[in-house]
Amino acid sequence: MRPDAEAIAEQVFTALADPSRRAILAELASSGPATATDLAGRLPITRQAIAKHLTLLAEAGLVAAEHGERRRVRYRLQSGPMQIAQQFLAALARDWDSSLSALKHHLERNEGDDDER
């Protein structure tokens, strides 16, 4: 995996580590773009805390700020960084599958040796 992709995946995992940020992402996924005030009305999180979480989510590339009328900023999900994180996990899974498969093959091959002892 490219070093820049690994850095993006790390930012995504850091962002997803917090349950409040996961709740914000889930709300944006289910209801579409929203302002920090909208999200504060729907979630048990203060508007100030939501604003801080949205800043971190934006830095991770998971949301994008869209400036609208009357200086209102709406946040929209961005799928790119999440797809990179998924690719990172898929590569790890392939590595694990390969290692586990080799271990299984080794154990099956040596199983007969144990029976002879």
SVG drawing of the C-alpha trace seen along z (x, -y; Angstrom):
<svg xmlns="http://www.w3.org/2000/svg" viewBox="-33 -36 40 80">
<polyline fill="none" stroke="black" stroke-width="0.4" points="0.0,0.0 1.3,-3.5 2.6,-5.5 0.1,-8.3 -2.8,-5.8 -1.6,-4.4 -1.5,-7.9 -5.1,-8.5 -6.2,-5.2 -4.6,-6.1 -6.5,-9.4 -9.8,-7.6 -9.2,-5.1 -8.3,-7.9 -11.5,-9.7 -13.6,-6.5 -12.2,-5.7 -14.5,-8.3 -18.2,-7.2 -19.4,-10.8 -17.7,-11.1 -19.2,-7.8 -22.6,-9.1 -22.1,-12.3 -21.1,-10.2 -24.0,-7.9 -26.4,-10.9 -25.0,-12.4 -25.2,-9.1 -28.8,-8.6 -30.1,-12.2 -27.8,-13.8 -25.9,-17.1 -26.4,-19.1 -25.1,-22.0 -23.5,-21.7 -26.7,-23.2 -28.9,-20.6 -26.7,-17.8 -26.8,-19.2 -30.6,-19.1 -30.5,-15.4 -27.7,-14.1 -27.0,-14.2 -23.9,-16.3 -23.4,-20.1 -23.1,-22.2 -19.6,-23.2 -18.5,-19.6 -20.0,-18.8 -18.1,-21.7 -14.8,-20.3 -15.6,-16.8 -16.6,-18.1 -13.2,-19.9 -11.4,-16.6 -13.7,-14.7 -12.9,-17.4 -9.2,-17.1 -9.5,-13.3 -11.4,-14.0 -14.5,-12.2 -16.7,-15.3 -16.6,-18.4 -17.9,-21.8 -20.2,-23.5 -20.8,-27.2 -24.4,-28.1 -26.7,-31.0 -26.5,-33.3 -23.0,-32.0 -24.4,-28.6 -22.0,-25.7 -23.4,-22.3 -21.3,-19.2 -21.5,-16.4 -19.9,-12.9 -16.9,-12.2 -16.4,-8.5 -12.8,-8.6 -10.9,-8.3 -13.3,-5.6 -12.6,-3.6 -8.9,-3.9 -9.3,-2.7 -11.3,0.3 -8.6,1.1 -6.1,1.0 -8.2,3.4 -8.7,5.7 -4.9,5.8 -4.4,6.8 -7.1,9.5 -5.4,10.9 -2.1,11.0 -3.8,12.8 -5.6,15.2 -2.3,16.1 -0.5,16.6 -3.3,18.6 -3.6,20.8 0.1,21.5 -0.2,22.4 -3.1,24.7 -1.2,26.4 1.8,26.9 -0.2,28.4 -2.1,30.7 1.1,31.8 2.7,32.5 -0.4,34.1 0.8,37.6 4.1,37.1 2.4,36.8 0.3,40.0 3.5,42.0 5.0,41.0"/>
</svg>
